[in-house]
Amino acid sequence: MLNSAFLRRLQVQLLTLLVILLAATALTFFITNVLPGDAAVAILGDSATPADIASLRTELGLDRNIVVRYVDWLSHALRGDLGKSYRTRENISTMIADRLPVTLELILLTQLIALAFAVPAGILAAYRSRTKVDSALATVSIGLLSTPAFVKGILLIYLMSVLLGWFPASGYKSLSDGLGANLHSLALPAMTLALAEFPVYMRLLRADMISTLQQDYILVARAKGLSVREILLGHALRPSSLSLVTVVGINLGRLVGGAVVIETLFALPGIGQMLVNAVYQHDQFVIQGVVLVIATGFVLINLLVDLMYAVIDPRVRTSG
């Protein structure tokens, strides 16, 4: 059961996150208006006459006061209407709905791959702390962290696509083409992102596990004759996972808009690539819609992480 103090803290945090969401959309709206360039010029081209530009600005509502435009956009967004693209006149909600599943699937596969390797590696590094195994894993982590994502992506393409021919170098297959084809097309980009997440998760879990293994209840478990596996997985892993859950939650939100380089490198029609194109084209409503989705993802994931604390550690829900 969640006590009243914990519920009050969740209510306060929910209100705070809503304020953050409002501030993020407002800041983005005002920043996109002060950036160099004009959406009307970007659409019509440099050869357009001043009369044509003025007419298009009026049609798009760009000649109105910026505060009025933001309030108008916000009122429509609260009703689920994110407007239409300046350039293509497509419904932005539809555009996001078409592209968001690609990014979400990429992020989910990335986290699954990263955790599948980071959790056992972190446990092993903690159990074999200050040994050659720990040093080797630390060296691998430093090497992966110091290598940019696009470099890892190019190396994986060369190794697994050009030399071995195991995976396609670029392109995307939807679930309608079959689950196998879909996962096959996302394998390389997911592994590229996972190589950046793995060392962080592994080192974080290692540090927390080392601290946990020094606790008195672990000594009691050893004195009872429990096996190493029971101690590590049954007694040490769960209380050592709070920091890991926090970082995974943050990265889930970050990767929604942070997979731009990988989506571009592997030609994935995700939301990150959509945001970059919108910035180049000065398509403000598309930028606003994508930022709203990313910010909402951050808000919901942070709230979910707080709830996960109560599941992982009962002391959180009882102490508030």
C-alpha positions in Angstrom: 0.0 0.0 0.0 1.2 3.5 -0.8 1.0 5.8 2.2 -0.4 9.3 2.2 3.1 11.0 2.2 4.1 9.1 -0.9 0.9 9.9 -2.7 1.2 13.6 -1.8 4.8 13.6 -3.2 3.5 12.1 -6.4 0.8 14.7 -6.7 3.3 17.5 -6.2 5.7 16.0 -8.7 2.8 15.6 -11.3 2.0 19.3 -10.9 5.6 20.2 -11.3 6.0 18.1 -14.4 2.9 19.7 -16.0 4.5 23.1 -15.4 7.7 21.8 -17.0 5.7 20.6 -20.0 4.1 24.0 -20.4 7.4 25.8 -20.0 9.1 23.5 -22.6 6.5 24.1 -25.3 6.4 27.9 -24.6 10.2 28.2 -24.7 10.4 26.2 -28.0 7.6 28.4 -29.5 9.5 31.6 -28.7 12.9 30.3 -29.7 11.7 29.1 -33.1 10.4 32.6 -33.7 13.7 34.4 -33.0 15.8 32.0 -35.1 17.1 33.4 -38.4 14.9 32.6 -41.4 11.3 32.9 -42.4 8.9 30.0 -43.0 7.2 31.9 -45.8 10.6 32.4 -47.6 11.5 28.8 -47.0 8.3 27.6 -48.6 8.2 30.0 -51.6 12.0 30.2 -52.2 14.3 33.2 -52.5 12.8 34.3 -55.8 9.4 35.0 -54.2 8.2 38.6 -54.3 7.6 40.6 -51.1 3.9 40.6 -51.9 3.8 36.8 -52.2 5.7 36.4 -48.9 3.4 38.9 -47.1 0.3 37.0 -48.4 1.6 33.7 -47.3 2.6 35.0 -43.9 -1.0 36.2 -43.5 -2.4 32.9 -44.6 -0.2 31.0 -42.2 -0.9 33.4 -39.3 2.7 34.4 -39.0 1.8 38.1 -38.9 0.0 37.8 -35.6 1.4 38.6 -32.2 3.6 35.7 -30.9 1.8 35.4 -27.6 -1.6 35.2 -29.3 -0.2 32.5 -31.7 1.1 30.4 -28.8 -2.1 30.6 -26.8 -4.0 29.7 -29.9 -1.7 26.7 -30.6 -1.9 25.6 -27.0 -5.7 25.7 -26.9 -5.8 23.5 -30.0 -3.1 21.2 -28.7 -5.1 20.6 -25.5 -7.9 19.3 -27.7 -5.6 17.0 -29.6 -5.2 19.2 -32.6 -1.5 20.0 -33.4 -2.2 21.8 -36.6 -0.9 21.2 -40.1 2.6 21.4 -41.6 3.4 24.8 -43.2 5.1 23.0 -46.1 3.1 19.9 -46.8 -0.2 20.9 -45.2 -0.4 17.4 -43.7 -2.0 16.8 -40.3 0.8 16.9 -37.8 -0.8 14.4 -35.4 -0.9 11.9 -38.3 2.7 12.6 -39.2 3.8 11.9 -35.7 1.6 8.9 -35.4 3.2 7.4 -38.5 6.8 8.1 -37.3 6.7 7.7 -33.6 6.3 3.9 -33.6 9.6 3.6 -35.5 11.5 5.6 -32.8 9.7 3.9 -29.9 10.6 0.4 -31.3 14.2 1.5 -31.9 14.4 2.8 -28.3 12.8 -0.3 -26.8 15.1 -2.7 -28.7 18.1 -0.5 -27.7 17.3 -0.7 -24.0 16.6 -4.4 -24.1 19.9 -5.1 -25.8 21.8 -2.8 -23.5 20.3 -4.2 -20.3 20.7 -7.8 -21.5 24.4 -7.3 -21.6 24.9 -4.6 -18.9 23.1 -6.4 -16.0 25.1 -9.6 -16.1 28.3 -7.6 -16.8 27.7 -5.3 -13.9 27.0 -8.1 -11.5 30.2 -9.9 -12.7 32.3 -6.8 -12.4 31.0 -6.2 -8.8 31.5 -9.8 -7.8 35.0 -9.8 -9.3 35.8 -6.2 -8.2 39.5 -5.2 -8.7 40.4 -8.3 -10.7 41.4 -8.7 -14.3 37.8 -9.3 -15.2 36.7 -6.0 -13.7 39.6 -4.2 -15.4 38.8 -5.7 -18.8 35.1 -4.6 -18.5 36.2 -1.1 -17.4 38.5 -0.9 -20.5 35.7 -1.9 -22.8 33.4 0.6 -21.2 35.8 3.5 -21.6 36.5 2.5 -25.2 32.7 2.5 -26.0 32.0 5.7 -24.2 34.9 7.6 -26.0 33.7 6.5 -29.5 31.0 8.7 -31.1 27.7 6.9 -32.0 28.1 7.5 -35.7 31.6 5.9 -35.7 30.2 2.8 -34.0 27.4 2.8 -36.5 29.8 2.9 -39.5 32.0 0.2 -38.0 29.0 -2.1 -37.4 27.7 -1.4 -41.0 31.1 -2.3 -42.4 31.5 -5.4 -40.2 28.0 -6.9 -40.1 26.6 -5.6 -43.4 29.5 -5.2 -45.9 31.8 -8.0 -44.7 29.4 -10.5 -43.2 26.2 -9.6 -44.9 24.1 -10.4 -41.8 22.0 -7.2 -41.7 20.9 -4.5 -44.2 23.1 -1.3 -44.1 20.0 1.0 -44.1 16.3 1.1 -44.6 13.3 0.1 -42.5 10.8 -2.7 -42.7 7.5 -2.2 -40.9 5.7 -4.8 -38.8 3.3 -5.3 -41.8 6.3 -6.8 -43.6 6.7 -9.4 -40.9 8.2 -9.4 -37.4 11.4 -11.0 -38.6 12.0 -8.5 -41.4 11.1 -5.7 -39.0 13.6 -6.8 -36.3 16.2 -7.5 -39.0 16.1 -3.9 -40.3 16.4 -2.4 -36.8 19.1 -4.7 -35.5 22.1 -2.6 -36.5 20.7 0.8 -35.4 19.6 -0.7 -32.1 23.0 -2.3 -31.5 24.7 1.0 -32.3 22.7 2.9 -29.7 23.0 0.0 -27.2 26.8 0.2 -27.4 26.5 3.7 -26.0 24.0 2.8 -23.2 25.7 -0.5 -22.1 28.8 1.0 -20.4 26.8 3.5 -18.4 24.4 0.9 -17.2 27.1 -1.6 -16.4 29.3 0.8 -14.4 26.4 2.2 -12.5 25.1 -1.2 -11.5 28.6 -2.3 -10.6 29.1 0.6 -8.2 25.8 0.1 -6.5 26.3 -3.7 -6.3 29.7 -3.3 -4.6 28.1 -1.0 -2.0 25.2 -3.5 -1.5 27.5 -6.5 -1.1 29.1 -4.8 1.9 25.8 -4.5 3.8 25.2 -6.5 7.0 22.2 -8.5 5.5 24.5 -9.8 2.8 26.9 -11.1 5.4 24.0 -12.8 7.2 23.0 -14.4 3.9 26.5 -15.7 3.4 26.6 -17.0 7.0 23.4 -18.9 6.3 25.2 -20.8 3.5 23.3 -19.3 0.5 25.0 -19.8 -2.8 26.7 -16.9 -4.7 23.9 -16.9 -7.3 21.2 -16.6 -4.6 23.0 -13.7 -2.9 23.7 -11.8 -6.1 20.4 -12.2 -7.9 18.0 -12.7 -4.9 19.4 -10.3 -2.3 21.8 -7.8 -4.0 20.4 -7.0 -7.4 17.1 -5.6 -6.5 18.2 -2.9 -3.9 21.1 -2.1 -6.3 18.7 -1.3 -9.2 17.3 2.1 -8.1 20.0 4.2 -9.8 19.8 2.0 -12.8 16.1 2.4 -13.1 16.5 6.2 -12.8 19.1 6.4 -15.6 17.1 4.0 -17.9 14.0 6.2 -17.4 15.9 9.3 -18.3 17.5 7.7 -21.3 14.1 6.5 -22.5 12.9 10.1 -22.7 16.2 11.4 -24.0 16.4 8.8 -26.9 12.9 9.8 -28.2 14.5 13.0 -29.6 18.2 12.0 -29.3 18.3 9.2 -31.9 18.6 11.8 -34.7 22.1 10.8 -35.8 21.3 7.1 -35.9 18.0 7.5 -37.7 19.8 9.6 -40.3 22.7 7.2 -40.6 20.4 4.2 -41.1 17.7 6.0 -43.0 15.0 5.3 -40.5 11.7 7.3 -40.8 11.6 8.2 -37.1 10.5 11.2 -35.1 14.1 12.5 -34.7 14.6 12.7 -38.4 11.2 14.4 -38.7 12.3 17.1 -36.2 15.6 17.8 -38.0 13.8 18.3 -41.3 11.2 20.6 -39.7 14.0 22.8 -38.2 15.7 23.1 -41.7 12.3 24.0 -43.3 11.3 26.4 -40.5 8.1 24.3 -40.0 7.2 25.7 -36.6 4.0 23.6 -35.9 5.9 20.4 -36.7 8.7 21.4 -34.3 6.1 22.2 -31.6 4.3 18.9 -32.1 7.5 16.9 -31.9 8.7 18.8 -28.8 5.3 18.3 -27.1 5.5 14.5 -27.7 9.1 14.4 -26.4 8.4 16.5 -23.4 5.3 14.5 -22.6 7.4 11.3 -22.8 9.9 12.8 -20.3 7.0 13.7 -17.9 5.3 10.3 -18.1 8.6 8.3 -17.8 9.7 10.3 -14.8 6.4 9.7 -13.1 6.7 6.0 -14.0 10.2 5.9 -12.5 8.9 7.2 -9.2 6.3 4.5 -9.1 8.9 1.9 -10.0 10.9 3.0 -6.9 7.9 1.9 -4.7 7.8 -1.5 -6.5 11.6 -2.1 -6.2 12.1 -0.9 -2.7 9.2 -1.2 -0.2 10.8 1.4 2.0 10.0 4.1 -0.5 6.3 3.6 -0.4 6.1 3.1 3.4 8.4 6.1 4.4 7.1 8.5 1.7 
